Amino acid sequence: MTNPTLAPQSDEYQQIHDGIIRLVDTARTETVRSINAIMTATYWEIGRRIVEFEQGGEARAAYGTQLIERLSVDLSQRYKRGFSTRNLWQIRTFYLCFQHIEIPQTLSDRRLRSLE
């Protein structure tokens, strides 16, 4: 197979070079958007599960603080970062603030609920 010889600054080379840069830049931007949407939906769902567990009955309601603290310890052991008690309280608050607003369902409700 022969390799075409292109001068580094030729118009043909510049077109392929610029096209590849646009492709990679677009892919990276879309990746970040997808990750942000997935994480937003995930945090909303974590908050929902915490609130629903807390409100599952009078006996459970008293254990809200203990629940957050225990989840923080266990999740931090598994994932190392991102699940401090402060973050879990903020995730819970995020859900409470936006529980009536439809979060873009990058992860479908069915898929999230199947992970319960």
ABEGO torsion letter per residue (X at the ends): XBBBBBBAABAAAAAAAAAAAAAAAAAAAAAAAAAAAAAAAAAAAAAAAAAAAAAAEAAAAAAAAAAAAAAAAAAAAAAGBGABAAAAAAAAAAAAAAAABBBBBABBAAAAAAAX
